[in-house]
Amino acid sequence: MNRFIIYSIFFIVACLISQYSCSDPKSVSYDPPEGANYTGEAIEITLDCGDILAGTLTISKDKGKKFPCVLLITGSSPHDRDNSKPYNPITAYRPFRQIADLLSTNGIAVLRMDDRGIGLSKGGDINKMTTAERSEDIEQLIKYLKSRSDIDNSRIGLLGLSEGASIAHMIASKDISLKTIILLSAPGSKGKEILNYQISNGLLDQKSFKKLLNKDINLKYLYNFDPMESARLITQPTLIIHGESDKNVPPGDALKLKREMNNNGNLNVTTHILSHHNHLLLQENTEGKIKSTKIPDKTLKIILDWILEEL
C-alpha cells in the first residue's frame, strides 16, 4: 500500500469519481473563465533547496493598486493547485479553482500552487515530506507574495483544507503579520485519536495501519502530531468550517479548536458546522450520497462574506 492510499485515508480524501481523464498536466487550463474581471498569472517559485513550485496567481485587472491576497494550502497526499488529483487533474472536484474564482472576482488575489513534484512543479517529492517540511514551502510562498508590488503585504491570509489547515495555523502561530486564517475540515485532535476515529468509521484497518506506521515518515509525524500546540497560539481572526458528516476528522474538532483559541484570548473565531456535508465539504443527501462534486454556493458565500469583513 503506497503513500497515496495512506493519505486518502489519513485526514483527506474520500475518493471521488472523475468525470474526465487526463494524464498530462500541460493540457490542463488554469486560465480564468471567459469574461472574468481578473487575470491568471502563471507563477514559478524556486525554493531554497532548488526545487521549483508552479502555480497560478489570480488578481484584479486594475493596475497601480495593492490587493489583499489569500494563499491556498492543499490537503495531504499529492494535489495540483486546484486541490485535484495529479494522475487525473481535470476532475469534478476542484475546490481551490472555485474559491480562487469567487475571491478574485471580488477583488481578492489568490495564489494556489502545485505540490512539490506534482503537475508543473519541478523536482522534489511530496511523498517524502512531513507536514512540518511542507509548512516551510508555504513560508517561502508567503515571502514571495510580500515581495510583490501589487500585493498588500499587511493583508495576506491563509486558507487550508485538512492537513493544509494544520499547516495554516502552524505558520500563523509564528507569523503575526498574517491577517487571517481559514481552516476547512481541520483536525483538532491528536493524530492517534484521528486514526481511531477513522478505524471506528471503517476507513482504516488497524492491522494494515501498524505496518504502514513503520514505513511512512509523515504518518509517523502525524501519529504524534497535536494541532492544539500551534492552534492555541493563533491571534488572528479565524474562520473554521467543518462538515457534520465528516468520517475522516471528527466534526467536534471544529469546536475544540474554537474553544482552545478562545481560552487563550482569541475571541474572533467563527465556526460553522454544516449539516449533511462530508470531509470535502460536499453536500450529501439523507442516504449519504454526494449531491454534487462542487462545494455548494452557500458554503462559498460563508467564506467570501467573512473574508470581505476580516481581510
ZADO-1210 file (C-alpha; in nm, 4 decimals, padded with zeros to 6 digits):
<atoms>
<atom x="00.0000" y="00.0000" z="00.0000" code="MET" pos="1"/>
<atom x="00.1609" y="00.3283" z="-00.1086" code="ASN" pos="2"/>
<atom x="00.1566" y="00.6742" z="00.0432" code="ARG" pos="3"/>
<atom x="-00.1236" y="00.7974" z="-00.1801" code="PHE" pos="4"/>
<atom x="-00.3521" y="00.5325" z="-00.0339" code="ILE" pos="5"/>
<atom x="-00.2345" y="00.6176" z="00.3173" code="ILE" pos="6"/>
<atom x="-00.3325" y="00.9802" z="00.2868" code="TYR" pos="7"/>
<atom x="-00.6547" y="00.9071" z="00.1059" code="SER" pos="8"/>
<atom x="-00.7368" y="00.7512" z="00.4422" code="ILE" pos="9"/>
<atom x="-00.5480" y="00.9832" z="00.6753" code="PHE" pos="10"/>
<atom x="-00.7056" y="01.3304" z="00.7017" code="PHE" pos="11"/>
<atom x="-00.8240" y="01.3677" z="00.3402" code="ILE" pos="12"/>
<atom x="-00.9515" y="01.2376" z="00.0657" code="VAL" pos="13"/>
<atom x="-01.2574" y="01.0295" z="00.0149" code="ALA" pos="14"/>
<atom x="-01.2346" y="00.9019" z="-00.3390" code="CYS" pos="15"/>
<atom x="-01.4495" y="01.0810" z="-00.5971" code="LEU" pos="16"/>
<atom x="-01.5435" y="00.9573" z="-00.9411" code="ILE" pos="17"/>
<atom x="-01.3784" y="01.1717" z="-01.2051" code="SER" pos="18"/>
<atom x="-01.5793" y="01.2953" z="-01.4990" code="GLN" pos="19"/>
<atom x="-01.2835" y="01.3198" z="-01.7333" code="TYR" pos="20"/>
<atom x="-00.9468" y="01.1583" z="-01.7840" code="SER" pos="21"/>
<atom x="-00.6220" y="01.3440" z="-01.8353" code="CYS" pos="22"/>
<atom x="-00.2664" y="01.2389" z="-01.7542" code="SER" pos="23"/>
<atom x="-00.0736" y="01.5346" z="-01.8972" code="ASP" pos="24"/>
<atom x="-00.0741" y="01.8384" z="-01.6628" code="PRO" pos="25"/>
<atom x="00.0222" y="02.0640" z="-01.9531" code="LYS" pos="26"/>
<atom x="-00.3200" y="02.0018" z="-02.1079" code="SER" pos="27"/>
<atom x="-00.4974" y="02.1456" z="-01.8033" code="VAL" pos="28"/>
<atom x="-00.6003" y="02.5089" z="-01.8340" code="SER" pos="29"/>
<atom x="-00.5873" y="02.7242" z="-01.5215" code="TYR" pos="30"/>
<atom x="-00.6943" y="03.0373" z="-01.7106" code="ASP" pos="31"/>
<atom x="-00.9815" y="03.2419" z="-01.5686" code="PRO" pos="32"/>
<atom x="-01.3216" y="03.1889" z="-01.7298" code="PRO" pos="33"/>
<atom x="-01.4032" y="03.3997" z="-02.0340" code="GLU" pos="34"/>
<atom x="-01.5120" y="03.7493" z="-01.9354" code="GLY" pos="35"/>
<atom x="-01.3553" y="03.7373" z="-01.5880" code="ALA" pos="36"/>
<atom x="-01.2592" y="04.0699" z="-01.4308" code="ASN" pos="37"/>
<atom x="-00.9270" y="03.9260" z="-01.3144" code="TYR" pos="38"/>
<atom x="-00.6196" y="03.7725" z="-01.4767" code="THR" pos="39"/>
<atom x="-00.4432" y="03.4426" z="-01.4131" code="GLY" pos="40"/>
<atom x="-00.0660" y="03.4782" z="-01.3935" code="GLU" pos="41"/>
<atom x="00.1497" y="03.1657" z="-01.4257" code="ALA" pos="42"/>
<atom x="00.3920" y="03.1567" z="-01.1328" code="ILE" pos="43"/>
<atom x="00.7188" y="02.9679" z="-01.0821" code="GLU" pos="44"/>
<atom x="00.8954" y="02.9993" z="-00.7483" code="ILE" pos="45"/>
<atom x="01.2395" y="02.8495" z="-00.6875" code="THR" pos="46"/>
<atom x="01.2665" y="02.7178" z="-00.3335" code="LEU" pos="47"/>
<atom x="01.5832" y="02.7495" z="-00.1260" code="ASP" pos="48"/>
<atom x="01.6546" y="02.3811" z="-00.1963" code="CYS" pos="49"/>
<atom x="01.6413" y="02.4407" z="-00.5734" code="GLY" pos="50"/>
<atom x="01.3062" y="02.2718" z="-00.6421" code="ASP" pos="51"/>
<atom x="01.0516" y="02.4770" z="-00.8341" code="ILE" pos="52"/>
<atom x="00.6854" y="02.5194" z="-00.7419" code="LEU" pos="53"/>
<atom x="00.4448" y="02.6123" z="-01.0220" code="ALA" pos="54"/>
<atom x="00.1054" y="02.7686" z="-00.9782" code="GLY" pos="55"/>
<atom x="-00.1370" y="03.0465" z="-01.0582" code="THR" pos="56"/>
<atom x="-00.1934" y="03.3912" z="-00.9117" code="LEU" pos="57"/>
<atom x="-00.5387" y="03.5263" z="-00.9900" code="THR" pos="58"/>
<atom x="-00.5517" y="03.9035" z="-00.9443" code="ILE" pos="59"/>
<atom x="-00.7664" y="04.2002" z="-01.0483" code="SER" pos="60"/>
<atom x="-00.7042" y="04.3617" z="-01.3856" code="LYS" pos="61"/>
<atom x="-00.6868" y="04.7033" z="-01.2188" code="ASP" pos="62"/>
<atom x="-00.3345" y="04.8390" z="-01.2320" code="LYS" pos="63"/>
<atom x="-00.1467" y="05.0520" z="-00.9842" code="GLY" pos="64"/>
<atom x="-00.3190" y="04.9099" z="-00.6745" code="LYS" pos="65"/>
<atom x="-00.2223" y="04.6775" z="-00.3929" code="LYS" pos="66"/>
<atom x="-00.4633" y="04.3900" z="-00.3330" code="PHE" pos="67"/>
<atom x="-00.5292" y="04.1641" z="-00.0372" code="PRO" pos="68"/>
<atom x="-00.4315" y="03.8037" z="-00.1077" code="CYS" pos="69"/>
<atom x="-00.5251" y="03.4573" z="00.0158" code="VAL" pos="70"/>
<atom x="-00.2785" y="03.1692" z="-00.0162" code="LEU" pos="71"/>
<atom x="-00.4437" y="02.8280" z="-00.0536" code="LEU" pos="72"/>
<atom x="-00.2845" y="02.5199" z="00.1078" code="ILE" pos="73"/>
<atom x="-00.3693" y="02.1727" z="-00.0222" code="THR" pos="74"/>
<atom x="-00.4516" y="01.8725" z="00.1922" code="GLY" pos="75"/>
<atom x="-00.2487" y="01.5568" z="00.2408" code="SER" pos="76"/>
<atom x="-00.1454" y="01.3295" z="-00.0463" code="SER" pos="77"/>
<atom x="-00.0340" y="01.4750" z="-00.3806" code="PRO" pos="78"/>
<atom x="-00.2512" y="01.7523" z="-00.5255" code="HIS" pos="79"/>
<atom x="-00.2297" y="02.0055" z="-00.8021" code="ASP" pos="80"/>
<atom x="-00.3112" y="02.3741" z="-00.7485" code="ARG" pos="81"/>
<atom x="-00.6865" y="02.3121" z="-00.7703" code="ASP" pos="82"/>
<atom x="-00.6616" y="02.0538" z="-00.4918" code="ASN" pos="83"/>
<atom x="-00.7291" y="01.7962" z="-00.7613" code="SER" pos="84"/>
<atom x="-00.5502" y="01.4674" z="-00.8174" code="LYS" pos="85"/>
<atom x="-00.2301" y="01.4731" z="-01.0283" code="PRO" pos="86"/>
<atom x="-00.2998" y="01.1487" z="-01.2134" code="TYR" pos="87"/>
<atom x="-00.6324" y="01.2919" z="-01.3284" code="ASN" pos="88"/>
<atom x="-00.6080" y="01.6706" z="-01.2973" code="PRO" pos="89"/>
<atom x="-00.9320" y="01.7502" z="-01.4779" code="ILE" pos="90"/>
<atom x="-01.1727" y="01.6200" z="-01.2174" code="THR" pos="91"/>
<atom x="-01.5160" y="01.7099" z="-01.0994" code="ALA" pos="92"/>
<atom x="-01.3797" y="01.8114" z="-00.7574" code="TYR" pos="93"/>
<atom x="-01.1655" y="02.1249" z="-00.7903" code="ARG" pos="94"/>
<atom x="-01.2408" y="02.3292" z="-00.4783" code="PRO" pos="95"/>
<atom x="-00.9467" y="02.5663" z="-00.4999" code="PHE" pos="96"/>
<atom x="-01.0480" y="02.6701" z="-00.8505" code="ARG" pos="97"/>
<atom x="-01.3942" y="02.7530" z="-00.7170" code="GLN" pos="98"/>
<atom x="-01.2501" y="02.9520" z="-00.4265" code="ILE" pos="99"/>
<atom x="-00.9975" y="03.1377" z="-00.6437" code="ALA" pos="100"/>
<atom x="-01.2654" y="03.2381" z="-00.8936" code="ASP" pos="101"/>
<atom x="-01.5010" y="03.3599" z="-00.6220" code="LEU" pos="102"/>
<atom x="-01.2434" y="03.5634" z="-00.4311" code="LEU" pos="103"/>
<atom x="-01.0662" y="03.7154" z="-00.7311" code="SER" pos="104"/>
<atom x="-01.3992" y="03.8144" z="-00.8856" code="THR" pos="105"/>
<atom x="-01.4464" y="04.0171" z="-00.5678" code="ASN" pos="106"/>
<atom x="-01.1077" y="04.1905" z="-00.5736" code="GLY" pos="107"/>
<atom x="-00.9011" y="03.9477" z="-00.3651" code="ILE" pos="108"/>
<atom x="-00.5879" y="03.7964" z="-00.5166" code="ALA" pos="109"/>
<atom x="-00.5394" y="03.4214" z="-00.4724" code="VAL" pos="110"/>
<atom x="-00.2204" y="03.2163" z="-00.5001" code="LEU" pos="111"/>
<atom x="-00.2531" y="02.8420" z="-00.5448" code="ARG" pos="112"/>
<atom x="00.0359" y="02.6083" z="-00.6254" code="MET" pos="113"/>
<atom x="00.1001" y="02.2518" z="-00.7401" code="ASP" pos="114"/>
<atom x="00.2590" y="02.0417" z="-00.4645" code="ASP" pos="115"/>
<atom x="00.6271" y="01.9529" z="-00.4907" code="ARG" pos="116"/>
<atom x="00.6878" y="01.7191" z="-00.7828" code="GLY" pos="117"/>
<atom x="00.3224" y="01.7437" z="-00.8908" code="ILE" pos="118"/>
<atom x="00.1700" y="01.8996" z="-01.2028" code="GLY" pos="119"/>
<atom x="00.4076" y="02.1590" z="-01.3429" code="LEU" pos="120"/>
<atom x="00.6229" y="02.1796" z="-01.0287" code="SER" pos="121"/>
<atom x="00.9749" y="02.0502" z="-01.0827" code="LYS" pos="122"/>
<atom x="01.1895" y="01.8423" z="-00.8518" code="GLY" pos="123"/>
<atom x="01.1175" y="01.7170" z="-00.5044" code="GLY" pos="124"/>
<atom x="00.8702" y="01.4555" z="-00.3867" code="ASP" pos="125"/>
<atom x="00.5829" y="01.5455" z="-00.1577" code="ILE" pos="126"/>
<atom x="00.5561" y="01.1763" z="-00.0678" code="ASN" pos="127"/>
<atom x="00.8829" y="01.2100" z="00.1244" code="LYS" pos="128"/>
<atom x="00.7920" y="01.5271" z="00.3130" code="MET" pos="129"/>
<atom x="00.6483" y="01.5709" z="00.6614" code="THR" pos="130"/>
<atom x="00.3777" y="01.8227" z="00.7413" code="THR" pos="131"/>
<atom x="00.6404" y="02.0444" z="00.9055" code="ALA" pos="132"/>
<atom x="00.8542" y="02.0369" z="00.5900" code="GLU" pos="133"/>
<atom x="00.5518" y="02.1259" z="00.3776" code="ARG" pos="134"/>
<atom x="00.4952" y="02.4279" z="00.6003" code="SER" pos="135"/>
<atom x="00.8437" y="02.5527" z="00.5079" code="GLU" pos="136"/>
<atom x="00.7408" y="02.5596" z="00.1412" code="ASP" pos="137"/>
<atom x="00.4350" y="02.7670" z="00.2295" code="ILE" pos="138"/>
<atom x="00.6512" y="03.0111" z="00.4260" code="GLU" pos="139"/>
<atom x="00.8575" y="03.0689" z="00.1125" code="GLN" pos="140"/>
<atom x="00.5385" y="03.1363" z="-00.0847" code="LEU" pos="141"/>
<atom x="00.4385" y="03.3981" z="00.1731" code="ILE" pos="142"/>
<atom x="00.7798" y="03.5615" z="00.1343" code="LYS" pos="143"/>
<atom x="00.7221" y="03.5728" z="-00.2421" code="TYR" pos="144"/>
<atom x="00.3816" y="03.7384" z="-00.2020" code="LEU" pos="145"/>
<atom x="00.5294" y="04.0032" z="00.0283" code="LYS" pos="146"/>
<atom x="00.7866" y="04.0875" z="-00.2383" code="SER" pos="147"/>
<atom x="00.5240" y="04.1780" z="-00.4993" code="ARG" pos="148"/>
<atom x="00.4353" y="04.5428" z="-00.5521" code="SER" pos="149"/>
<atom x="00.0717" y="04.4586" z="-00.6329" code="ASP" pos="150"/>
<atom x="00.0054" y="04.2668" z="-00.3093" code="ILE" pos="151"/>
<atom x="-00.0756" y="04.4425" z="00.0172" code="ASP" pos="152"/>
<atom x="00.1596" y="04.2540" z="00.2489" code="ASN" pos="153"/>
<atom x="-00.0395" y="04.3667" z="00.5529" code="SER" pos="154"/>
<atom x="-00.3477" y="04.1859" z="00.4185" code="ARG" pos="155"/>
<atom x="-00.2360" y="03.8285" z="00.3458" code="ILE" pos="156"/>
<atom x="-00.4464" y="03.5372" z="00.4646" code="GLY" pos="157"/>
<atom x="-00.4104" y="03.1578" z="00.4594" code="LEU" pos="158"/>
<atom x="-00.6763" y="02.9022" z="00.3720" code="LEU" pos="159"/>
<atom x="-00.6029" y="02.5340" z="00.4270" code="GLY" pos="160"/>
<atom x="-00.8015" y="02.2148" z="00.3809" code="LEU" pos="161"/>
<atom x="-00.7497" y="01.9269" z="00.6272" code="SER" pos="162"/>
<atom x="-00.3722" y="01.8818" z="00.6663" code="GLU" pos="163"/>
<atom x="-00.3430" y="02.2151" z="00.4871" code="GLY" pos="164"/>
<atom x="-00.5449" y="02.3701" z="00.7706" code="ALA" pos="165"/>
<atom x="-00.2925" y="02.2379" z="01.0219" code="SER" pos="166"/>
<atom x="-00.0135" y="02.3903" z="00.8146" code="ILE" pos="167"/>
<atom x="-00.2009" y="02.7227" z="00.8089" code="ALA" pos="168"/>
<atom x="-00.2145" y="02.7572" z="01.1857" code="HIS" pos="169"/>
<atom x="00.1382" y="02.6184" z="01.2303" code="MET" pos="170"/>
<atom x="00.2607" y="02.9132" z="01.0231" code="ILE" pos="171"/>
<atom x="00.0204" y="03.1779" z="01.1545" code="ALA" pos="172"/>
<atom x="00.1144" y="03.0945" z="01.5130" code="SER" pos="173"/>
<atom x="00.4681" y="03.2158" z="01.4316" code="LYS" pos="174"/>
<atom x="00.3969" y="03.4876" z="01.1740" code="ASP" pos="175"/>
<atom x="00.1744" y="03.7541" z="01.3264" code="ILE" pos="176"/>
<atom x="00.1991" y="03.9605" z="01.0062" code="SER" pos="177"/>
<atom x="-00.0589" y="03.7275" z="00.8526" code="LEU" pos="178"/>
<atom x="-00.4016" y="03.8907" z="00.8729" code="LYS" pos="179"/>
<atom x="-00.6457" y="03.5972" z="00.8754" code="THR" pos="180"/>
<atom x="-00.6684" y="03.2182" z="00.8540" code="ILE" pos="181"/>
<atom x="-00.9433" y="02.9883" z="00.7297" code="ILE" pos="182"/>
<atom x="-00.9482" y="02.6256" z="00.8418" code="LEU" pos="183"/>
<atom x="-01.1547" y="02.3782" z="00.6387" code="LEU" pos="184"/>
<atom x="-01.2114" y="02.0274" z="00.7844" code="SER" pos="185"/>
<atom x="-00.9290" y="02.0948" z="01.0282" code="ALA" pos="186"/>
<atom x="-00.8023" y="01.8304" z="01.2720" code="PRO" pos="187"/>
<atom x="-00.8367" y="01.9410" z="01.6329" code="GLY" pos="188"/>
<atom x="-00.7352" y="01.6102" z="01.7911" code="SER" pos="189"/>
<atom x="-00.4038" y="01.4289" z="01.8165" code="LYS" pos="190"/>
<atom x="-00.3157" y="01.2083" z="01.5218" code="GLY" pos="191"/>
<atom x="-00.3669" y="00.8901" z="01.7211" code="LYS" pos="192"/>
<atom x="-00.7224" y="00.9975" z="01.8085" code="GLU" pos="193"/>
<atom x="-00.7976" y="01.0832" z="01.4457" code="ILE" pos="194"/>
<atom x="-00.6834" y="00.7371" z="01.3397" code="LEU" pos="195"/>
<atom x="-00.9031" y="00.5695" z="01.5994" code="ASN" pos="196"/>
<atom x="-01.1960" y="00.7734" z="01.4693" code="TYR" pos="197"/>
<atom x="-01.1254" y="00.6557" z="01.1150" code="GLN" pos="198"/>
<atom x="-01.0963" y="00.2945" z="01.2315" code="ILE" pos="199"/>
<atom x="-01.4361" y="00.3259" z="01.4008" code="SER" pos="200"/>
<atom x="-01.5814" y="00.4525" z="01.0706" code="ASN" pos="201"/>
<atom x="-01.4338" y="00.1627" z="00.8740" code="GLY" pos="202"/>
<atom x="-01.1904" y="00.3823" z="00.6799" code="LEU" pos="203"/>
<atom x="-00.8798" y="00.2169" z="00.8158" code="LEU" pos="204"/>
<atom x="-00.7833" y="-00.1375" z="00.9074" code="ASP" pos="205"/>
<atom x="-00.5877" y="-00.1488" z="01.2317" code="GLN" pos="206"/>
<atom x="-00.3547" y="-00.4294" z="01.1218" code="LYS" pos="207"/>
<atom x="-00.2619" y="-00.2546" z="00.7974" code="SER" pos="208"/>
<atom x="-00.2055" y="00.0706" z="00.9795" code="PHE" pos="209"/>
<atom x="00.0518" y="-00.0800" z="01.2168" code="LYS" pos="210"/>
<atom x="00.2596" y="-00.1935" z="00.9194" code="LYS" pos="211"/>
<atom x="00.2301" y="00.1440" z="00.7488" code="LEU" pos="212"/>
<atom x="00.3347" y="00.3303" z="01.0600" code="LEU" pos="213"/>
<atom x="00.6789" y="00.1680" z="01.0405" code="ASN" pos="214"/>
<atom x="00.7290" y="00.2653" z="00.6772" code="LYS" pos="215"/>
<atom x="00.5992" y="00.6172" z="00.6253" code="ASP" pos="216"/>
<atom x="00.7828" y="00.9198" z="00.7612" code="ILE" pos="217"/>
<atom x="00.4876" y="01.1577" z="00.7594" code="ASN" pos="218"/>
<atom x="00.2460" y="00.9053" z="00.9032" code="LEU" pos="219"/>
<atom x="00.4836" y="00.8730" z="01.1977" code="LYS" pos="220"/>
<atom x="00.4901" y="01.2505" z="01.2269" code="TYR" pos="221"/>
<atom x="00.1119" y="01.2833" z="01.2129" code="LEU" pos="222"/>
<atom x="00.0563" y="00.9992" z="01.4596" code="TYR" pos="223"/>
<atom x="00.2084" y="01.2125" z="01.7359" code="ASN" pos="224"/>
<atom x="00.1014" y="01.5490" z="01.5967" code="PHE" pos="225"/>
<atom x="-00.1028" y="01.7675" z="01.8320" code="ASP" pos="226"/>
<atom x="-00.2677" y="02.0527" z="01.6369" code="PRO" pos="227"/>
<atom x="-00.3516" y="02.2371" z="01.9571" code="MET" pos="228"/>
<atom x="00.0147" y="02.3202" z="02.0186" code="GLU" pos="229"/>
<atom x="00.0053" y="02.5808" z="01.7421" code="SER" pos="230"/>
<atom x="-00.3704" y="02.6439" z="01.7208" code="ALA" pos="231"/>
<atom x="-00.3836" y="02.7803" z="02.0752" code="ARG" pos="232"/>
<atom x="-00.1253" y="03.0436" z="01.9783" code="LEU" pos="233"/>
<atom x="-00.3348" y="03.1912" z="01.6959" code="ILE" pos="234"/>
<atom x="-00.4193" y="03.5585" z="01.7490" code="THR" pos="235"/>
<atom x="-00.5550" y="03.6318" z="01.4004" code="GLN" pos="236"/>
<atom x="-00.9254" y="03.6344" z="01.3098" code="PRO" pos="237"/>
<atom x="-01.0096" y="03.2728" z="01.2243" code="THR" pos="238"/>
<atom x="-01.2881" y="03.1043" z="01.0286" code="LEU" pos="239"/>
<atom x="-01.3445" y="02.7322" z="01.0886" code="ILE" pos="240"/>
<atom x="-01.5757" y="02.5292" z="00.8624" code="ILE" pos="241"/>
<atom x="-01.6429" y="02.1589" z="00.9101" code="HIS" pos="242"/>
<atom x="-01.8861" y="01.9041" z="00.7709" code="GLY" pos="243"/>
<atom x="-02.1160" y="01.7324" z="01.0187" code="GLU" pos="244"/>
<atom x="-02.0871" y="01.4052" z="00.8213" code="SER" pos="245"/>
<atom x="-01.7059" y="01.4061" z="00.8160" code="ASP" pos="246"/>
<atom x="-01.5810" y="01.0494" z="00.8661" code="LYS" pos="247"/>
<atom x="-01.2119" y="01.1449" z="00.8407" code="ASN" pos="248"/>
<atom x="-01.1916" y="01.4113" z="01.1112" code="VAL" pos="249"/>
<atom x="-01.4478" y="01.4407" z="01.3946" code="PRO" pos="250"/>
<atom x="-01.6769" y="01.7406" z="01.3320" code="PRO" pos="251"/>
<atom x="-01.6463" y="01.8249" z="01.7014" code="GLY" pos="252"/>
<atom x="-01.2820" y="01.9152" z="01.6354" code="ASP" pos="253"/>
<atom x="-01.4054" y="02.2484" z="01.4991" code="ALA" pos="254"/>
<atom x="-01.5486" y="02.3381" z="01.8383" code="LEU" pos="255"/>
<atom x="-01.2356" y="02.2107" z="02.0145" code="LYS" pos="256"/>
<atom x="-01.0219" y="02.4449" z="01.8058" code="LEU" pos="257"/>
<atom x="-01.2516" y="02.7394" z="01.8713" code="LYS" pos="258"/>
<atom x="-01.2615" y="02.6701" z="02.2440" code="ARG" pos="259"/>
<atom x="-00.8831" y="02.6441" z="02.2689" code="GLU" pos="260"/>
<atom x="-00.8331" y="02.9697" z="02.0785" code="MET" pos="261"/>
<atom x="-01.0961" y="03.1478" z="02.2897" code="ASN" pos="262"/>
<atom x="-00.9387" y="03.0225" z="02.6122" code="ASN" pos="263"/>
<atom x="-00.6089" y="03.1744" z="02.5061" code="ASN" pos="264"/>
<atom x="-00.7566" y="03.5154" z="02.4343" code="GLY" pos="265"/>
<atom x="-00.8550" y="03.4984" z="02.0668" code="ASN" pos="266"/>
<atom x="-01.2257" y="03.5827" z="02.0680" code="LEU" pos="267"/>
<atom x="-01.2518" y="03.6487" z="01.6939" code="ASN" pos="268"/>
<atom x="-01.3138" y="03.2873" z="01.5926" code="VAL" pos="269"/>
<atom x="-01.6152" y="03.1986" z="01.3775" code="THR" pos="270"/>
<atom x="-01.7228" y="02.8358" z="01.3451" code="THR" pos="271"/>
<atom x="-01.9678" y="02.6717" z="01.1050" code="HIS" pos="272"/>
<atom x="-02.0537" y="02.3009" z="01.1248" code="ILE" pos="273"/>
<atom x="-02.2523" y="02.2225" z="00.8105" code="LEU" pos="274"/>
<atom x="-02.5203" y="01.9557" z="00.8281" code="SER" pos="275"/>
<atom x="-02.5058" y="01.6820" z="00.5624" code="HIS" pos="276"/>
<atom x="-02.1562" y="01.7857" z="00.4466" code="HIS" pos="277"/>
<atom x="-01.8581" y="01.5498" z="00.4347" code="ASN" pos="278"/>
<atom x="-01.4829" y="01.5950" z="00.4807" code="HIS" pos="279"/>
<atom x="-01.4521" y="01.7518" z="00.1361" code="LEU" pos="280"/>
<atom x="-01.7322" y="01.9958" z="00.2260" code="LEU" pos="281"/>
<atom x="-01.9565" y="01.8386" z="-00.0346" code="LEU" pos="282"/>
<atom x="-02.3260" y="01.8161" z="00.0428" code="GLN" pos="283"/>
<atom x="-02.4828" y="01.4733" z="00.0892" code="GLU" pos="284"/>
<atom x="-02.8408" y="01.3503" z="00.0727" code="ASN" pos="285"/>
<atom x="-03.0089" y="01.1552" z="00.3526" code="THR" pos="286"/>
<atom x="-02.8522" y="00.8308" z="00.2215" code="GLU" pos="287"/>
<atom x="-02.5030" y="00.9789" z="00.2396" code="GLY" pos="288"/>
<atom x="-02.4685" y="01.0142" z="-00.1388" code="LYS" pos="289"/>
<atom x="-02.2882" y="01.3195" z="-00.2729" code="ILE" pos="290"/>
<atom x="-02.5291" y="01.5610" z="-00.4390" code="LYS" pos="291"/>
<atom x="-02.2623" y="01.7421" z="-00.6422" code="SER" pos="292"/>
<atom x="-01.8856" y="01.7379" z="-00.6795" code="THR" pos="293"/>
<atom x="-01.8715" y="02.1142" z="-00.6302" code="LYS" pos="294"/>
<atom x="-01.8651" y="02.2989" z="-00.2997" code="ILE" pos="295"/>
<atom x="-02.2146" y="02.4479" z="-00.2538" code="PRO" pos="296"/>
<atom x="-02.2654" y="02.8185" z="-00.3181" code="ASP" pos="297"/>
<atom x="-02.3859" y="02.8700" z="00.0402" code="LYS" pos="298"/>
<atom x="-02.0545" y="02.7430" z="00.1748" code="THR" pos="299"/>
<atom x="-01.8570" y="02.9593" z="-00.0653" code="LEU" pos="300"/>
<atom x="-02.0636" y="03.2607" z="00.0426" code="LYS" pos="301"/>
<atom x="-01.9700" y="03.1975" z="00.4068" code="ILE" pos="302"/>
<atom x="-01.6026" y="03.2134" z="00.3056" code="ILE" pos="303"/>
<atom x="-01.6444" y="03.5233" z="00.0873" code="LEU" pos="304"/>
<atom x="-01.8529" y="03.7238" z="00.3340" code="ASP" pos="305"/>
<atom x="-01.6113" y="03.6507" z="00.6171" code="TRP" pos="306"/>
<atom x="-01.3032" y="03.7411" z="00.4125" code="ILE" pos="307"/>
<atom x="-01.4553" y="04.0670" z="00.2925" code="LEU" pos="308"/>
<atom x="-01.5212" y="04.1547" z="00.6558" code="GLU" pos="309"/>
<atom x="-01.1888" y="04.0476" z="00.8048" code="GLU" pos="310"/>
<atom x="-00.9256" y="04.0816" z="00.5297" code="LEU" pos="311"/>
</atoms>
